[in-house]
Amino acid sequence: MRKTSISQLAVPAGVVGIVLLLVIPLPATMLDFLIALNITASLVILLTSMYVKRPLDFSVFPSLLLVFTLFRLGLNVASTRLVLSDGYAGQVINAFGHFVISGSLVIGLVIFLILVVIQFAVITNGAGRVAEVGARFTLDAMPGKQMAIDADLNAGLINEDQARKRRADVAAEADFYGAMDGGSKFVKGDAMAGIIITVINLVGGFVIGMVQMGLSAGDSLQRFSLLTIGDGLVTQIPALLMSVSTGLIVTRSTAESDMGTAASKQLTQSRSALQIAGVSAIALSVIPAMPKLPFILIGAALLYVSQRIKEREAGEAAAARVAAAPATTATADTPEQLIEQMRVHALEILLAPDLVDMVGTGTDQELLARVRALRRKIALDLGIVVPPVRTRDFVELPRSTYVVRISGVEVGRGQTPGGRVLALGEDLQSLPGQSVVEPVFGLPGKWVATELRHAAEMSGATVVDRVSVLITHLGSIIAQNAPRLLGREDVRVLTEGVKQVNPSVVDELIPNLLSLGEVQRVLQGLLAEEISIRDLGRIYEALTLRAKVSTDVEGLVEAARSAIAPALTAQHAHEGMLRVITVAPALEQHLLESLRPTDQGTQLLLDPETTEGFLGSVLRCTTEAEQGGRTAVLVCAPAIRPAVRRLVAHSMPRLAVLSYVEVTGAGLQIEQVGMVTDVHAIAA
């Protein structure tokens, strides 16, 4: 039989065996073996709970808790049957009844009661309370965690598989703590059952000894009471181990190492604490009548460990200085180095000196890796290759401040205080921290201490780490400034990529009909409205047809938009439904009549009153749609679409403006949710 089959059959067979254990008498030798198995298995579970890095790594623990509780109760029944019927229940129980408690009934009862108090009143109650609170907190924090996962996915920090795994972990964590909340009740009931079974065995053994065996009261008490106490100790010790395992599991937070390694590292992180403790231990040995050797040895050991920590810190500091030496000793006198410093970088992040720790490999120190992930996401979303992002410190910045520059010009600024996370939500008054406005979506937030992350999630806030705040802001800046980042060389590289799969369309378009610079202007026009240019082959085909008629950039952009209309409208649709805001026919005719060509493209020459009325009506329709939980786009005639887009872009930059041709050619269901009207324009 294969190993997998044995593993699958072991637990069901064991459970069936436990049930049989409750009804079938066992010989004393078999009971000894099962008791030894119970003690050893409980010890294995205890050690496993100490070495797991996070509770979910031992997710089967609640089920094991039930199985082993039933196993111990089965052993109680089997041992009780042997004690009361034969006056002998194997060598293990006999050893605990005579050797461990020195054959004294009083000592046995005292030890048994102490174990019960430790397990029932201390460990079991504490573990049960922690499991209950942990289950409630985990369930309350689930919406916030799910929103954080969605935010990371939308920002390109994780992919679909990683998001799916993190969602599964969140659900598994909630299920685990819920199961532990119920599993802790098994431990509590096991402790109570142990007390009741011991009392019943004491009374039952005393009566059987006197009535059935004809023993005197003293002999009956001595014989059966010692065996009963031994039986109680044999079962209470594994139960105590399982209770400790329960406490360790429910109080264990996620860590990068096992409990022993984490405890050793964290207990030795403060040299001053160890020195003070060592001196205090030696000082206690001076007290009269106090044993000197134990305190002196312990104090000396603590002082020795503190000295080793000092040497380790000195070595780490020296290694850091050596690693930083090349950077600090390098001179900037050569022309090449001066030219490099003079060069204007396309995209760079400047960090205040106290934010340099964000550049690393830890959970809160993964800025460079997240920037690389963002570049991949931008490439897949918009179809452009973002230039490498230069990251450096800038001593002139205020504390906790970062600045994003494009071509040497500041385009964004924000703050990411160290040791804090950003809580986003409406009800944040109960949380201490600095109130801010999130730079991308304008949401109210508050920078709170990292230790309050769980409390913030419980209050319903979405918690975002500081690296995610910076990356989200950077992604928004790149999307808004994509036309500036698309250089002539970038267009050449993209065109070469198209030529490898569709050489005919490139050869016909460039340079016969359009120059590389004119193609760049068209692509920049598409990116200005955050339209993806990934489908360059189809875009170039449309440009080829349009360029034979006219090389006007605005007309070329509209031709490219029409070619990718299905993809263009799909990003604004929801479940196959596109919600639109139309323009009243009379107003649309007035806009057509006011259309004028300029060097920057077509413009609407409207009087201020008409312009204000038009924009106010558009804002009213979009607001009503958003209040109804719907996202809508503005639709108008193809001839005025570019001019209308320029008009509304300043006050409503996120509003998409589409033409009738783009909407009707997408094959989507269309729902009108508003109409733009303006009495002044119609009257005119």
N, C-alpha and C positions, 0 to 999 in steps of 0.2 A: 504494500500500500504506500502511496506517495506521501511525502511529508505534509503537503497541503491537505490531503484527505484526513490525515491524523489530526491536524490542527482543527479542522472543521468539526470533527466528531468528538474531540476531547471535552469541550465545554458542555454540549448537550448530554453526553454520557455521564459527566460529572454531576450535573444537576439531577439526572434520573437517579444516580447513586445516592445523592443526598436524601432524596425522597424515600428511597428504600431504607436508608439508614434510620429513618424515624420509626419504621415498623418492624424491621428484621433484627433479631438479636445478633450481636457481634462477639466473637471471642476476644479475650483480653489482649492477645498478641496483635490482632488486627486493629484494635482501638489504639494501642501504643503507636502503631505506624501512622494512623490517621491524625493523632494528636501531634506527632512530630511534623507531619506534612503541614498541618494548620499553622504551627509556630513558624516554620521555615518560610512558608508562602507569605505570611503576614510580614515577616522581616524583609522579603524580597520586594513587596509592594511599598513598604516604608522607604527603602533605599531608592527604589525607582522614582518615587515622588520627590525625593531630594535631588535627583540628577536630571530631571526633565527641565528644559529651558522655559517652557510655558505650559500652562495647564492643558491646552488643547493637544499637546503631545501625548497626554495620558487620558484621552477622551473616554476610554473604556472603563475608567475608574468607578463611576457611579454603578455600573452593572456589576463589576467585581465586588463592590461593597455589598450589594444585595446577596450575591452568591455566597460570599464568605460569611456573611451574617447567618444565612440559612445553614451553612456548613457547621458553624460553631454551635448553633442550636441543636442540630442533629447529633453532634458529639455529646452535648449535654444530655440528650435523651438516652443515647446509647450508654454513656457512663453511669447515669442514674439507674438504668436497668441492671447493670452489672453490680453496682454498689449495693443496691437494695436486695438483689436476689442471691448473690454469692459472697457479699462482704469483701470483694476484691475486684478492682477495675484496671488491672495492668500495672506495669512497673513505673510508668511515667507519673500517674496519679499517686501511686504509693510513695514515690520519691518526693514529690511535692508535699505530701501529707506528713512525712516523717523527717526527711533530711532538710528541705528548704525552710520549714518552720520549726525545726528542732523537736518535732513531736509534741508541741504544745498547742493545745486548742486555743488558748487565749492569744498567743502570738499569731496563730493562723487567722483568727477572726480579725485581729487588729490590722494585719497586713492586707487581708481581703477587703476590709472596709476602706482602708486608705486608697487602695487601687481603684475601688468603685468611686470614691469621692473625686479622685484625680480625673478619672475618665468622664464621669457623669456631670459633675458640677463645674469642672474647669474646661477640659479640652472639648468635650462634645457640645456643651452649650455655646462655647466661643466659636467653634467651627460652624455650628448650625446658624448662629447669628450672622457670621461673615458670609456664608453661602446665601442666606436669605437676602441680605443687603446687596451682595454682588449680583444676584439674579435680577433684583429690581433695578439697580443702577444700569446693568447691561441692557436690559429691555428699554429703559428710558433713553439710553444713549444711541440706540440703533438708528433712528432717523437721521441724527447728526452725522453718524459714521457713514451711512449710505450717501448722504449729500456730499461729504468730503471725498468719497470715492468717485462720485460722478464729476465733482469739480476737477479732481486730478486727471480723470479720463478726458474731459473736455479740454483741459489745458495741455494735453499731450504728454503728461508726466508718466502715465502708465498706458499699456495697451489693453485691448479687450480681454485677453486671457488673464492678465494680471488683475484687472478689475473684477472679472468673474471669480477669481480665486479669493480676492479680498472680501467680496460679498459673501462667499461661502464661509470664510473664516468668521465674519461677523455673525452670521446665522448660527454657525456651529458654537461660537462662544456663548450666545444666548441660550442655546439648547443645553450646553454643558453646565452652566451655572444653574439653570432651572432644574436639571437632573441632580446636581449636587445639593440643591436645596431640599429635594425630596430624599436623596440618599443619606443626608445627615440625620434624618428622622429614623432611618434603620439603625444607625449607630446608637442613637439615644434609646430606642426601644430595646436594642440588644443589651445595653447596660441595665435597664430596668428588669429585663427577663433574667439576667444573671443573678440579680439579687433575689428575685422571687423563687427561682429554681433552687438556689442555695438554701433558702429558708425552708422550702418544701422538703428538700433532702434531709436537712437536719431533723425536722419533726418526724418525717417518714422513717428514717433510719433508726431513730430512738425508739419509736413504737414497734418496728419490726424486730429489733434486737431484744426487746423485753417480751413481746407477745409471742412471736414465732420461734425465736431461737432460745428463749428462756434465760437470756443474760440478765445480769443485774443492771440497775440503772447506771452505775458508774462504768461498767464494762461496755454497755451498749453505747453510752455517750462517747467513750474514748475510741471505740472501734469505728463507728459510723461517722462521727463528727470529723475526725481527722481525714477520712477519705473524702467527705463532702467538701471540706475546706480545700483539700488538694485538688479536687475536681474544679472547684470555683477558681482557684489560682491558675490552673492549666488553661481555662477558657478566657479568663479575664486578661491575661498577658497578651495573647493575640488580639483580643478586642481593643486593648489599650494601644497596641501598635497600629491597628486600623484607624483608631480615632486620631492618633498623631498624624497618620498619612492624610486623613481628611483635612485636618487643620493646615498641613503644609500645602496641599493642593489649592485650597480655596484662598489662602493668603499669599500665594505666589503670583507675582506679576511677571509679565513677559520680560525676559532678559536675554542677553547674548551668550550667557554661559550658565553652567549648572549652579546649584545653590552654594556648594562648597567653595567654588572658585569666586563667585560673586561676593560671598561673605568675607572671604580672606582678603579680596581686593579692597572692599569698602571699609572693613575694620582697620586696615593698615593705611588708609589714605591720609590720616592726620598724625604727623609725627609728634606734635605737641600733646595730643590726647594720650598717646602711649607713654610719653615721658612723665606727664603728671600722674598717670595711673601707677607707673613703676615707682616713682618717688613716694606716693601715698602708701603703696603696699609695704615698702621698706620702713616707712614711718610707723606703721601699725605694729611692726615687730618690736618697737621700743616700749610699747605698753606693758606694764608689769603683768606677769602670769600669762602673757600671750605667747604661744609657740613661735619662736623666731625663725627656724629653718624654712617652713613653708612660705612665709611672707617674703623672706629675703630671696629665695629662689624664684618666686613668681615675679617680684619686683625687678630682679636682675634680668630675667628673661624679657620683660617688657622694655627695659632700657636698651638691651641688646638689639631687639627688633627695631626700635626707633632709630638706633644708630645705623642699622642696615638701610632703613628707608632714606636717611640723610645721604648715604653714599649713593643709593640708587638715583635720587633726585639730582645729585651733583653730576653723575654720569650722563643722565638724560639731558641736562642743561648743556654739558660740554658737547654732546653729540649734535644738539640743535645748533649750537654756535658753529660747529664745523660744517654742518649742512648749509647754513646761511652764509658762510664765509665767502664763497665765490660770488654770490649776489651782492654782498656789501663791499667787497674789495675791488670789484670790476670798475674800471674807469670808463668815463664817457668822453674821452678825448679824441678818439679816432673819428674820421669823417663818416665812416659807415654807421657808427653808433649814433652820431648826431643826426644823420639823415633818418635813421629809424625812429628816433625820438621826435623828429619834425613831422614825420608822416602822419597825415590825418586818417584815422581809421573809420571805416564805414559804419561800424557799430561797436560801441564799447560801454561797459558798466564801470562806474567809479564808485568805490566803497569807502566809507569812513573807516579810519584805522580800527575801530572796535568791531567792525563787521568782517574783518579779514578771516575770522574763524569760520565763516560760511563756506569758504573754499576748502573742502576736504572730502572725507569719505564717510563721515558719520551720518546719523539720521537727520541732524540739523546742519550738516556740513557737506551737502552734495550739490552745490551750486553749479559747478562745471558739468557734472553728469546731467543735471536737469536742463541746462542750456543746450547740450547736445540733443537731448530728447525733444526739446522744443524746436530746434532746427529741422529735425526729421518730420515733426508734425506739420510745420509750416510748409515744407516741401510737398507733403502729401495733400494738404488742404488748398494752398494757393498755387502750387506748381512752380514756385521760385526757390532757388537755392540761396538761403540767407548767408551773407558773408560771415566768416568766423567772428565771434564776439570776443573782443579783448576785455579782460577783467583785470583791474588793478586798483590799488588803494590810492586815496587822495586826501592828504592831511588837512586840506583847507575845508573839507566838509564838516558840518556839525555832527555830533555823536548820533549813531544809529541811522544815518542818512545814506541813501544811495541815489545816484544820478545816472540816467541813460542818455547817451549822446549818439547822434547820427551825423556823420561827417564833421565831428568836432562841435556840433551845436546841441545844447541841452534840449531834449524833447520830453523828458519826464523825470520826476523826482518823488521819492517816498521815504518811509521810515520802516525799519525792521529791528526793533530793540532786541538785544540779546537776552536769552533766558525767558522769552515770552512767546505767546501764540496769539493770533488774532481771532477773537470771537465775534461772529457776525450774527446779528439778530436785533429784534426790537426791544426785548425785555432784558436789558443788561444792567439795570440799576443795582442789582444785588451783588454784582461782581466788582471787586476793586481793580482799578487799572486806568489807563489813559484812553479817553474817548477819541476816536478818529473816524474818518470817512474813507471807506475802501476806495482806492484810486481808479479802479476800472469800472465798476458798476455803480459807484456812489452809495453803497450800502452803509448804514451806521454800524460801527464796530467798536471794539475795545481791546487794547493790548493787555492781556492778563498774564500772570505768572504761569509758567509751564505746569507747576504743581496743581493749578486750578483748572487744568484742561478737562478733567472728568466732571467737575462741578459745572463748568460752562456747558458741556454737552448735555448734562442733566437738565439745565435750564432751557433747553431747546435751541441753543445757539449752534451754528456751524463753526467748527474750530479749524483754522488753517495755520500751518506752521509758517515761519517767516520766509523760508526759501520759496514756498509755494506762492506767497504774496508777491515776491519779487518776480518770479517767473511768469505769473499771470499778468502782471503789469507789463513786463517785457513783451509777452506775446501780443497784448493789445496794441502796444506801441508799434511793433513790427507790422501788424495787420494794417494799421492806419497809415503807416509811412512806407508801405510796400513799393509804391511807384518810385520813391527816392532811392530805395535800395536796389532796384533793378537797373544795373548798369549796362553799357553797350557790350562789354565782354560777357556778361551773364546771358544776354540775348544771343550772342554768337554761340555760346556753349549749348544753350537750349535748342538752337536751330540745328546744330550738328547732331544732337540727339534725335531730332525729327528726321533728319536726312538719312540716318542709318536705317530707318524703317519705312520711310516714304520719300525717297529722293526726288521723285518727279515733281511733287508739289513745291518743294524748296527750290529746285532749279528753275521752275517757271516763275516763282514769285521774286526771289532775290538773286541777282540785283536787277533783273529785267523789268519788273514792274515797280517794286519798292526797294528803297535802300534799307540797310540794317537800322539806321537811325529812325526812319519812318515806322518800321515794324516795332521798334522800341517804344515810340510814342503811342502806338495803338495798344500795346500790352500794358503800358502804364495807365492808359485810360481805363482799361478793364480793371486793373488792380485798384484804381482809385475808388471804385465801388465795391471793393473786396470780392471780386469775381475771380474764381480759379481759372488759371490759364494752363492747366494740366493737359487739356485736350488740344495741344498745339496743332496737330495735324488737321483737325476740322477747322480750327481758326484760320490757318494758313490757306486752306481751300476757299473759305469765304472771302478772305482778303484778295486772293487771286481774281475772283470773279468781280469784286467791287472795284479793284484797282484798274481794271480795264475800262471802267466808266469814269471814275473820279478818284483822285488821291487825297481828297479832303479827309483829315484825320477823324473828324466827328462821324462822317459817313462810314469810314472804315470800322470804327468802334461799334457802330450800330449793326453793321453787317456781321461782325464777329459775334455780337450778342445774339443775333437771330440764329446763327449756326449752332450755338450751344444753348439755345432757349430751354430745352427740356431739363438740362442739368441746372440751369439758372433758376428756373421756377421750382424745381424739386426741393431746393434747400429752404424754400419758404413755405412749402406745403406740409400739411399734417394729416397723415392717414389718407392720402389721396385727395385731400380737400385744400384748395387754395382760396383764402379769404381776401377779398379785394375791396378797395375804396375807389370808387369811380369819380369822375368829374362831370358835373352837370353839362349837358350839351351846349347850352347858351354860353356858359363860362368857358368851355373848351374852345368854342368858336372865337370868343374874344381873345383868348390866349394865342390862337393861331394868327389872328390879325395883328397882334402886338409882337410877333416874333421878328427879330432882326439879327442878321449875321454880324459877327465881330471877329477880331483876331483870336480871341479865346474860345470861339465857338458861338453858337446861337444863344441869344439872350432874349428875355421877355421885358419889353419896355412898358412897364405898368406904372401908374401913378402911385404914390405912397399909400393912399387910402385903399386902393384895390389890392395892392400887395399885402397890406396888413390884414385885410378881410380874407384873402385867399389862404394865407398862412394860418390864420386863426381857425378857419373852417377845417383845414387839414389836421391841425392839432386836436381839434374837438373830436373829429372822427377817429383818429388813432387812439385817443384817450378812452373813448367809449368802447372801442374794440378791446383794448387792454384790460379795462375794468370787467369786461365779460369773459376774461381769460382767453382771449383770442389774439393771435398775431396776424396783422393784415399788411398788405402792400398797396401802394398807390398805383393805379393803372390809368394811362392816358394815351392819346394818339401818338404814333411813332414820331411824327414830325416835331412835336413839342417835348418829347420825353427828356432829351438832354438838357434843355433849358429849364424844365420843371425840376429836374434833379439838382441843378445848380442853385435854383431858388430855395429849395427846402433843405439843402445840405447843411446850411449854416445853423439853422434852428433845430433841425431833426436829422442829425447825421446817420442815425441807425435805421431810418425809414427807407425801404427799398422802393424804387420807382421803376415800374415795368411798362412796356408798351402792349397794346392790344395784340400785336402780332406774336410777341413772346408768350403771352398768356394763353392764347387760343391754340397755339401750336404745341403745347406741352402735353395735351391729353389728360388734363386733370379736371376734376369737378370744381366748379367755381361758385363761390357763395359771396354775394355782395353784402357787406356789413356797414356800409356808409357811403354817402355821396357828398362831394365837396361843392358847396354853393357859395355865391357871393353876390348880393343884390346890387352892389355898386357896379361890378363888372357887367352884369346882365343889363342894367339900366343904361349903361354907357353904350 
